[in-house]
Amino acid sequence: MKFNITGKLVAVLSLTSVLLVAAMATAIYWSFQKGFISYLTELELERLDQTVADLSATYRVTGSWDFLRGNHEAWMEYLPIARVAQPPIPPLNRRPATAPSGQPFAPPLAPQDQTGLSTRLRLLDGNKHNIIGPPGERGEALLRPIQLDQRTVGWLSLSPLPVPESDLDRRFRDQQLEAIYPIAGGALLLALMIGIPLGRHLLKPVKAIAEGAHALTRGNFDIRLEPQSRDELGRLVNDFNTLAKVLERNEQLRRQSMADVSHELRTPLSILRGDIEAIQDGVRPLDQKQMARLHNTVMVLSRLVNDLYDLALVDAGALTYQKSIIDLSEIIQEASDAAEGEFANKQILLSTKVDEGLAVFGDERRLRQVIDNLLKNSLRYTDSGGECRLTAHRKGERIFINLEDSAPSVSQHELPRLFERFYRVEASRNRSRGGAGLGLAICKTIVSAHEGEI
């Protein structure tokens, strides 16, 4: 049998309530019994006034407690249970042979020690050493001083009353148990009255999140939940909405990427197909010029496929890096030297100023790919007669690489989108000026993998 969260909550509240009632009843019973016994013991100790007076008077005469050491019979005559059975005790514990009337004393009556006083009362000297009485530790015994001329010469030690299972005890216990049942029933009913609505209230956002999760599995990424509180459940709802937004954004990017890939492949394939069909129909001759045109179209396709492959590796987390200590100065200079001819053909001045000894821990091939992509991007989007400046220097523990080019510039609202996949500034999206819009996205991935920013 499976319980939902509401059932578990009600069960926990009910069990807790019943256990709490039982614990309170037990504590009350124990506290009452212990307190009552302590009260009786203190009351009993207060009633030993005559015993204290007799012992003090005898000590004044003898000057010590030796007359009671080991003399259990004499000790018993000082206890209250003996006074109801025989006349007062003369000093020094010496009983006269005859009563005042001249007749012998009657034999003592049997003491009625119903509370076990003789087994719980003991006499201690001024240093609390045992003189007479039952042996053993004092434990929770109550003490009453025996004073003589404002000096404590001894102590009466009275142990608490025992706790027998009497009829009174049983009746009291039964009354407590009878009181527990209705209280426990009321607590259980209260737990049900609180637990069921509380469980439903707490589960309301959970059920909404579960339904929302099912909607996400069906591809309904535009679903949003309304937070009902600011607690952990409310934050969970906000996190769910954030997840839904991310999934919706990723789905939009996926669809846009598919459309962009189709568009980027369609253009060079259409050109290639048209050129081949023109050659087949005899419209164009198959000469070196036409072969170069076909080759350029194939190279565009090859670069596009390579970029798509790199992005696929990025998405799969499989883009590999072979990092080591490298000289970034040489990498930048070599990339600049390799691109200088293309810049010159377009009449763009490329100037490079790189500090020496810019050692970094990175992948030489991937960092060269970043510099090449950035230079090609500037070459494509810089007008003839312009200028491009490439500099690199160290500042503290970081290396700064700056690439600046002349007009045309990028508008402010388009700057945040430069590193999006397939994004190009020109609205026509023709390929006359550049590639597929993947180069900067790949650059950002590589730089981030080297703990850098671009």
Phi, psi and omega in degrees: 000125182257136178256138172280179184295323178299314179298318179295320180296316179297317180297318180294316179297319180295312180298319179297319180296314181296315179297322180294318178296315179297319179295320179295318179297317178297317180295319179296316180298314181294317181295319179296315182296315181293318180294321180293318178297319179296321178297315180297321180294316178297319178297320180294322180292325178293335182277004180267027181302315183294321179297316179297318180295317180296315181295320179296318180295318180294320179297326179298324182282315187273329182078004178200176179258017183295335183290348180250350183296119179071001182261082185292324181295317178295322179297320181296330182288343177275345184283151181300333183290343180269339185288333179284351186249344184208164183289170180303155185266126177290161179303158177065010174063030178253111181275133177293157184288330183229155177287170178303332180283353182094356180263151177298152176296147173287152178300146182297147174285155179292122180299145177252082182267073184289334182264002180068034183299320183295337180267356183241346184257136177220159179252131179241150176280186183299334178266012178065034172265142187292131175257307182208149180127178182297140180286172176115176180285151180286328178060240181265024183295147176267143184246142173229127184285150172248112188249147177221115182055050179060027177232131181279114181256351180187176181220145167261125181249120183240117178283153180298158177296145174294164181246080180282159177274082181269173177298323179296318178299315182295320179295318179297317179297317179296322178296321178295318179295320178296328178284334182292320186303307179294325178295316178296320177298318177296320178295321178295317178296319178295321178297320178294317182295328180272318188293317184295306178295325179295317178298317179295321180294317180290329183278347183302309177292330179295316177296321178297319178294320178298316178295321177296321178296321177297323178295322178296321179295337177273002178089009179271081186276354180271006180288140177224145179251149180264116179293135182258352182206175179249013180274198182299323179293322176296319177293326177295320177297317178297320177296322177297317179297321177297317177299317180297321178296317180296316179297320178296318178296317179296322178294319177297318178295322179296314179294319178294323179296318178299317179294319180294317179299316179299318180294314182295325179282326183296321185296304179293328178294322178295319178297314181297317180296318180296318180295317181295317179295325177295321177293318180296324181277357179080010180289322179241142178281150177271078180249185182297324179295318180290324177296319177296322179296316178296321180296318179298320179294319178294322179294324175299315177298320181296315179296320180296317179295320178296318178296318178297324179294317178298319179294324177296321176295322178298313180297325181274356182070026185247010177288114189272152178226134176250088188270146176199176177284118183231163178262104182292334179299315180294321181297315181294317181294319179295319178295321179294317179297321181292329183268353186299322181296317180294322177295321180294320179299330179265007179059045176244128181278120178253115178245137184232132177223108186233129175293149180277156174071036177273079182278134178221163174259105184196183179265115184299317183293319182290320179292325174296324177297321178296311181298317179298316180297318180294319179294318178295324178296317177294322179298319182289323190251022174244129181292153177300144183085003181270195185218148177224127181243130179240120180228157177209136179206161178260140175221107185070233180261009183239156178246131181249126177246122181244131176234113182239138177225166182274188186304153004276156180257173180259135180293156184299321184287345179264347182302315182297342184261003184299329185263010175282150181291137177066013180268130174229146185293322183292133186288331185289340181059025175281167186258016184290336185247346184196197184267212186270359182083027181252342187299312182292327177297319178292321178300316181297321179296317182293316180297318179297324178293340176260021178058038179241181179227148178223000000 
